[in-house]
């Protein structure tokens, strides 16, 4: 499912290019959650930020954090990907994710369609091995647990825990028990 935030702001009669305030984040997340009722298990929610220059921390908390938490607790998993994010949007999301992760001891990360300032296709605090796995999956499109062990040099148990953590964060997909694919 693709959600154009600029188009949604027009439907809600909100002026862009800046999306700020907690209340606006709530209104937009409620609208998106209502639209998501037609989604299928494992589907990706693509949030398109084209035409959006700035989002503030309150908006990020009410929209992106809320959707990520819902994707993790939902009866069926869904995934989130960001597209067309400006530098200011990326910086603010990264700051909120790092702050949230430190405060709640629950890491937040999201996959992006374009290359970010960290030279990766995600935003959020991931370890080196987690970054390597995301990069490997982006290039190879699929990997078994054995493939990831050979690539990283990690043991099977450590790799299973790491891959399961990435799946629970909804930054990779699981295809069966030991096959992984990118979002």
C-alpha positions in Angstrom: 0.0 0.0 0.0 1.4 3.4 -1.0 0.5 6.5 1.0 1.4 9.8 -0.4 1.6 12.1 2.6 1.4 15.2 0.4 -1.8 13.9 -1.2 -3.2 13.0 2.2 -2.5 16.6 3.5 -4.6 17.8 0.5 -7.4 15.5 1.4 -7.2 16.7 5.0 -6.9 20.4 3.9 -3.5 20.8 5.5 -0.8 23.0 4.0 2.6 21.5 3.2 5.6 21.4 3.0 6.1 21.0 6.8 4.3 18.4 8.9 4.6 19.5 12.5 2.6 19.0 15.7 1.5 15.9 17.6 -2.1 16.5 16.7 -1.4 16.4 13.0 0.6 13.2 13.5 -2.4 11.6 15.2 -4.9 12.7 12.6 -2.6 11.3 9.8 -1.9 8.1 11.6 -5.6 7.5 12.3 -6.3 8.1 8.6 -3.6 5.7 7.5 -4.6 3.0 10.0 -8.2 3.2 8.7 -6.9 2.7 5.1 -4.7 -0.2 6.3 -7.8 -2.3 7.0 -7.6 -3.5 3.4 -3.9 -4.6 3.7 -2.9 -8.2 3.6 -0.5 -10.0 5.9 3.1 -9.3 5.1 2.3 -6.3 2.9 4.5 -3.2 2.9 3.2 0.2 3.8 5.2 2.7 1.7 5.1 6.2 3.1 5.9 8.6 0.3 7.3 11.9 1.6 7.5 13.6 -1.8 6.9 17.3 -1.3 7.4 17.2 2.5 10.4 19.2 3.6 10.3 19.0 7.4 8.6 16.8 10.1 9.1 17.5 13.8 9.7 15.0 16.6 6.1 15.1 17.8 4.8 14.3 14.3 7.3 11.4 14.0 6.3 10.0 17.4 2.6 10.0 16.5 2.9 8.8 13.0 6.0 6.7 12.3 6.7 5.3 15.8 3.0 4.5 16.3 2.9 2.7 12.9 6.1 0.8 13.7 4.8 -0.3 17.1 1.5 -1.4 15.4 3.5 -3.4 12.8 5.2 -5.3 15.6 2.1 -6.0 17.7 -0.4 -6.6 14.9 -2.1 -10.0 14.5 -0.4 -10.1 11.1 2.9 -8.6 10.4 3.2 -5.7 8.0 6.3 -3.7 7.0 7.0 0.0 6.6 9.3 1.6 4.0 10.0 5.4 3.5 10.4 7.0 0.2 11.4 10.5 -1.0 12.6 11.7 2.4 14.4 15.1 2.6 17.7 15.5 4.5 15.8 17.3 7.3 13.2 14.6 7.5 15.9 11.9 7.7 17.8 13.8 10.4 14.7 14.3 12.5 13.6 10.7 12.2 17.1 9.4 13.1 17.2 11.7 16.2 13.7 10.5 17.3 14.6 6.8 16.7 17.9 7.1 18.7 16.2 9.0 21.5 13.3 6.5 21.6 15.7 3.5 21.5 17.7 4.9 24.4 14.8 5.9 26.5 12.6 2.8 26.0 15.4 0.3 25.5 13.6 -0.8 22.4 15.3 -0.1 19.1 13.4 1.5 16.2 14.5 1.3 12.6 12.9 1.7 9.2 13.9 0.7 5.7 14.1 3.4 3.1 13.8 3.3 -0.7 16.7 5.7 -1.2 20.3 5.8 0.1 20.5 7.7 3.4 23.2 9.9 4.9 24.6 6.8 6.7 25.3 5.3 3.3 22.7 2.6 3.9 19.0 2.1 3.1 17.6 2.4 6.6 17.3 4.9 9.4 17.8 3.9 13.0 20.5 2.4 15.4 21.6 -0.9 14.0 24.8 -2.9 14.8 27.5 -3.5 12.2 26.4 -7.1 11.7 22.7 -6.0 11.3 23.8 -3.3 8.7 25.8 -6.0 6.9 22.7 -8.3 6.7 20.5 -5.6 5.4 23.1 -4.7 2.7 23.5 -8.4 1.8 19.8 -8.9 1.4 19.4 -5.7 -0.6 22.0 -7.0 -3.1 21.1 -10.7 -3.1 17.3 -10.4 -2.7 17.2 -13.5 -0.5 19.4 -15.5 1.9 19.3 -18.6 4.0 20.4 -18.6 7.6 23.5 -20.5 6.3 24.2 -17.8 3.7 24.1 -15.2 6.4 26.4 -17.2 8.7 29.0 -17.6 5.9 28.8 -13.9 5.0 29.1 -12.6 8.5 31.2 -15.3 10.1 28.7 -15.6 12.9 27.5 -18.9 14.4 24.1 -20.2 13.6 22.5 -19.4 17.0 23.9 -15.8 17.0 22.7 -15.3 13.4 19.2 -16.7 14.1 18.9 -14.3 17.1 20.1 -11.4 15.0 17.8 -12.2 12.0 14.9 -12.7 14.4 15.6 -9.4 16.0 15.7 -7.7 12.5 12.4 -9.4 11.6 10.8 -8.3 14.9 11.9 -4.7 14.1 10.3 -5.3 10.7 13.4 -4.3 8.7 13.6 -7.8 7.0 11.1 -10.4 6.0 11.1 -14.0 6.9 10.2 -16.6 4.3 9.8 -19.9 6.2 12.0 -20.6 9.2 15.5 -20.0 7.7 15.0 -17.9 4.6 15.2 -14.0 4.7 14.3 -11.4 2.2 14.5 -7.6 2.2 11.5 -5.3 2.8 
